[in-house]
Amino acid sequence: MKVRFVFRPSESTATSAPGAIICRITVDKARKKFTTPISCLRRDWDAKSQRIKGTAKKARLDNAALSDIEADINRLYYDMERASDLVTAEVLFDAYQKKEQPRVTIVRAAELWHEQRLALMGKSITRTSYKDYQNKLGLLLMFLRGQRLVQALPD
């Protein structure tokens, strides 16, 4: 897996028009490109280091943003690899753009917590404690419905 940044010139005919910095993710020879929010002039771009030249405040901030993008994509890649997920450039891009983030409601979080409690029943918690957890979840659902807070209810 590689993450590269490439300068793309502006479509403007003016030579002093800033161009966009494109991020290119490559996984097993498959590529996915997207435009970063960073732009600069052609003369300010260092293609070898894939960073903006100079020490001006804007250059430092933009280079830090590029480093953050690269670090985020690398972290996502290694997390997916560790989880034995199929990693493609498209999947990695979607995860970076947070398209794959499931919506977890407060009720769903409570349900997941109760599932964990159920697994502990008889080991570290009693059946009575688990029944109390179930009753509290029921009260939470009843409260949310009564308040018409449907956005907090699971889909």
Helices and strands as residue ranges (DSSP letters): E 2-8, E 19-27, E 30-40, G 42-44, E 45-46, E 51-52, H 57-82, H 89-96, H 106-120, H 127-146, G 150-152
